[in-house]
């Protein structure tokens, strides 16, 4: 996997993105990357137990998808994955709004 090189807004140094996460409270994790030169953090997204549960279901569905040869079953699993991914995206957007409103 190739790494993405970015330039820090604060110190202007280039660096390769390395995603990290930390628990903010009992259920919410912040996923971010930070500049190794100055430490400036770039929040990417938040997850809670519901989001992580849906992400696990998508991961499990992809594993099932790869192991099934029947085209109709694969199409059904793929459709389910797409629905779940849309749901996850909405959940993450709502959580980001909630977290940003709480910090401002």
C-alpha positions in Angstrom: 0.0 0.0 0.0 1.4 3.4 -1.0 1.5 6.1 1.6 0.1 9.6 1.0 2.5 12.5 1.5 1.0 15.7 2.8 2.3 19.1 3.9 1.5 20.3 7.4 -0.6 23.5 7.6 1.3 24.6 10.7 5.0 23.8 10.2 4.9 23.3 6.4 6.9 20.1 6.6 6.0 17.2 4.4 5.1 13.8 6.0 3.5 10.5 5.2 0.0 10.0 6.7 -0.2 7.4 9.4 -3.7 6.9 10.8 -4.1 6.7 14.6 -7.0 6.6 16.9 -7.7 7.3 20.5 -10.7 6.8 22.8 -12.3 10.1 23.8 -14.9 8.6 26.2 -16.4 5.3 27.0 -17.8 4.7 23.4 -16.4 7.3 21.0 -13.0 7.0 19.2 -11.3 9.8 17.2 -9.5 8.7 14.1 -6.8 11.1 13.0 -3.3 11.6 11.7 -0.7 14.0 13.1 2.4 15.8 11.9 5.5 14.0 13.2 7.4 17.3 13.1 5.2 19.6 15.2 2.4 17.3 16.4 -0.5 19.2 14.8 -3.5 16.8 14.7 -5.8 16.4 11.7 -9.1 14.8 12.8 -10.5 12.4 10.1 -13.6 10.9 11.6 -15.3 9.6 14.8 -16.7 6.2 15.5 -19.0 4.9 18.3 -20.1 1.4 19.2 -22.9 1.5 16.6 -20.5 2.6 13.8 -17.9 0.0 14.7 -20.6 -2.7 14.8 -21.7 -1.8 11.3 -18.1 -1.7 10.1 -17.6 -5.3 11.5 -20.7 -6.4 9.6 -19.3 -5.0 6.4 -16.0 -6.7 7.0 -17.7 -10.0 7.6 -19.9 -9.6 4.6 -16.8 -9.0 2.4 -15.3 -12.2 3.7 -18.5 -14.1 2.9 -18.6 -12.4 -0.5 -15.1 -13.7 -1.4 -15.9 -17.2 -0.4 -19.2 -17.6 -2.4 -19.2 -18.6 -6.0 -22.9 -18.2 -6.7 -23.4 -15.0 -8.6 -26.9 -14.3 -7.3 -25.8 -14.7 -3.7 -22.7 -12.5 -4.3 -25.0 -9.8 -5.8 -27.2 -9.9 -2.7 -24.3 -9.7 -0.3 -22.8 -6.8 -2.4 -26.1 -4.9 -2.3 -26.2 -5.4 1.5 -22.6 -4.1 1.8 -23.5 -0.9 -0.2 -26.5 -0.2 2.0 -24.5 -0.7 5.1 -21.7 1.5 3.8 -24.2 4.3 3.1 -25.6 3.9 6.6 -22.1 4.0 8.1 -21.3 7.2 6.2 -24.5 8.9 7.5 -23.7 7.7 11.1 -20.2 9.1 10.9 -21.4 12.4 9.5 -24.0 12.7 12.4 -21.4 11.8 15.0 -18.9 14.4 13.6 -21.7 17.1 13.8 -22.4 16.1 17.3 -18.7 16.1 18.3 -17.9 19.4 16.6 -21.0 21.0 18.2 -19.9 19.8 21.6 -16.4 21.3 21.2 -17.4 24.7 19.9 
